[in-house]
Amino acid sequence: MNDTAHAPLAGRTALITGGSGGIGSAIALRLADAGARIALAYSSHGEDATRTAARIDSLHGSGRAVALQADLSGVMAATSLVERTARELGPVDLLIAGAGVGKQLAWHDIDVDTWDTTMAVNVRAPFLLAQAALPGMTERGWGRILFISSIAALNGGIIGAHYAASKAALHGLTHSLAASVAGDGVTVNSLAPALIGGTRILPADAAEGGQLPAPIPVGRLGNPDEVAAMAAAMVSNGYLTNKVITLDGGLYPS
């Protein structure tokens, strides 16, 4: 068995959006441990992304990671981000689209601006990132795209119709793209986590008094490292494509 089969991510370049968050940072560290170079894209919280990039460099050598600011609500941001990553680290081999927005609102309080911004960041940007990265992936005969979705795509969630719809759209995008590029050595999947602690959405493990926000069968929140382990497994497997994998402690049976 050759080295690529043993270490499929070694020497690859990964672009991770949402790189300043708990899940994005954990995925970055996990992929760096597997030998990938890492571009951490962030909108705000630049100190967090820079700190993670510095940690990767300290563990794996200088120049292994960079932090790149990008406002993914802008139409040109996605293409620019792929180009900047290529200049800094090399062509994008792995795209982990994890950036997302979602203000909790009842259906009657969702205005057009909120709807459009949510769709721009959560759906349009992942598509444009994939559209920019895929030509190089297919030309090289190897690529991995992973969209970070949510259980809200399957059960509606608690944030609102705008958020649930945006995450459900990622699943349709997954199925369409995966079928189009499977023969070119590129896999496309979605990972749909729920109730992950240690993030900006759920910074603590449980509410006051130890109460969980939902009746999770395993009896606890997930953690970013568990999401990162699943993400790394998915992008390391060249036979896994066109799939939506849920990670929710048994909350949503599928």
N, C-alpha and C positions, 0 to 999 in steps of 0.2 A: 504493500500500500504506500502511495507517495505521500510527501509532506503536506500537500494541499488537502488530502483526505484527512490526515491527522489533525491539522490545524487550518481549517478552511478560512479563518478570518485573519490569519497572520499576514501582515503587509497590506491589508485592505484599508481603504479610507471610508470612515463612517461619518455621515452628517446627521446630527441629532437635533431636532427642533424641540423647544421646551427644555433646553439643556440646563437651565438654572434651577429647575424644580427638583423635588426629591426623587421622582421616578426617572426623569431625564438624567440626573447626575448618577444615579445607581446604574442605569443602563450604560452610560459612558464608561464608568469604572470597570464594569463587567466586560465590555467589548475591548477595552484597552488591555485588560488582563489576558484576553484571547489573542492579542497581537495587533489589533487594529489601531490606526491613527484616528484621532477623534476631533471633529469640529462641533463645538457646542454653540448652537444658535439660541439667542435669547432676545426678548423684547425689552424687558426691564430686569432688575435684579442682576445687573452685570457683575457685581462682586461675587455672587454665588457661582456663576458660570466660570469666572476667572479663577476662583479658588479651586474648582474641580479640575480645570485645565492644568493648573500649577501642580496639583496633586498627581495627576497622570504623568506629567513631565518628571516629577521627582521620583516616581516609581519606575518609569520605563525609559527615561532618557529625554533630554531636551528636544523640543520640536515635535513631540508626539501628539500634542493637543493645542487647539486654539479656541478662543471664545470670540464669537462673531455676533454683533448686534444686528437685528433685522426686525422691522415692523411688518409682520406677515399679513396685515390688513391691506397693505399696498399691493397693487397689481404687479409691479416690477420686482418686488422684494425676493420672491422665490427664485427666479432665474438668476438674479444677482448673487444670491446666497450659494447656489450651486457653483457658479463661476468663481466666487471668492474662495470657496473650499478647495477647488481644484488648484488655484494659484498657491494657496498656503500649504496644502498637504498632498495634493494629487487628485485625480478624477474620483468622483463619488462612486463607490462600489456598494455601499449600504446606506439606505435612507430610512431613518427612523423618524416618522412624522408624529411628534408628540405634543406640539404646541396646541393649546386650545383655550378658548374663553367660554365662560358660561355664568352669567349673572342669574341668580335664582329669582324667577318671576312666575306669577300665575298667568295662565293663557291670556286673560283679558288685559294684562299689563304689558304685554310684549309689543313694543312699537316697531315701526319699519326699520329705524336705524339700528336697534338692537338685533333684530332678525338678520339684517344685511351684514353687520359686523361679525356676528357669530358664524354665519355661513362663509364669509370671506376668510376668516382665520381657520375655522375648523374643517372646511371642505375645499374651498377654492385653492388655498395655499398648498395643502397636501397634493392636490391634483397638479398644480403648476410645478411644484417641486419634482414630482414624478415625471412630468412631461419634459422637464429640463435634464433630469438625470438619466432617463431611460435610453436615449440614443447611444450614449457612451457605454452603458451596461450591455445593451444588446450587441454592440459592435465588438466588445471584449468577450462576449459569451459568458458573462458572470455578473450577477447583481442580486441584491436583496432589497425589497421594499416592505416595511412594516408600518402600518398605520395603527396608532394607539387610539382605540375607540373607547367604548364604555358600555356597561350593562344597560345604560339608559337607551341605547339603540334597540334593545330587545324588549325592555319592560317599561319604557317611558321615563324611568328615574324620578328624581325629585327636583331637579333644577328647573325644568320647564320644557315646553314643546319645541322651542328654538334649538335648545341643546340636544335633545333627543333626536330631532330630525337631522341635525348636522352629523351626529355620530352614526345614525342609520345610513346616511348617504355614503359614509366611508365604506360600509359593507358592500354597497352596490359598486362603488369604485374599485374595491378589491377584486370582486368577481369579474368585472369587465377587463381590467388590466391584466389580471393573472392569466386569463384565457388567451390574451393577445400575445404575451411574451414568454409563455412557458417553454416554448420550443427554442428560445434564445438563451437558455441558461439563467433566466431571471425568475425569481419567485416573488409573489405578492401575497401578503397575508395581513390580517388584522388581529390585534390583541385587545380584548375588551375586559379590563379590570373593573372592580368595584370595591368601595369601602377600604381604601388603602390608607393607613395611618402614616404619619411622618411626612405629610404633604401640606401644601398651603390650603387645600380644601379640608383636610382632616389632620391638623397638626398633632393632636393628641391621640392616644390609643382608644379612649372611650370618653363619653360625656361625664359630667360631674356625678359622683356616686358609682362610677363604673358601668353606667348604662351604655350599651351599644346603640348606634343609630338605626339598626335593623336587626331582626332575628337571624343572625348569621349562624348556620349550622355548626361550623367549627368553633364558635364561641369567642371569636376575636377578630380584630381588623387584620387585613393583610399588611405587608410592609414593602417598601420600595425594592428591597433586595430580592424579594420573591417575584415581583414583576420583572426585574432585570434578568433573573435566572431564566424565566420563561421566554423573554424576548431574545436572549442570547441563544437559547436552544432552537427557537424558531428560525433565526437567521443563519444558524449553522447547518441546517438541514436542507439539502438541495432537493429533497423529494417531497417536501411540504409546501404546497402552494394552493391558493384559492380557498383558504380556510379562515374562519373567524373562531378564535380560541377565547373562551371565557375564563376569568380568574377571579373568583368571588367568594371563596370559602363555602361553596355549595348553595349560595343564595338563589341562583337561577339555574334550575336543572335543564340540561340540554343534551 
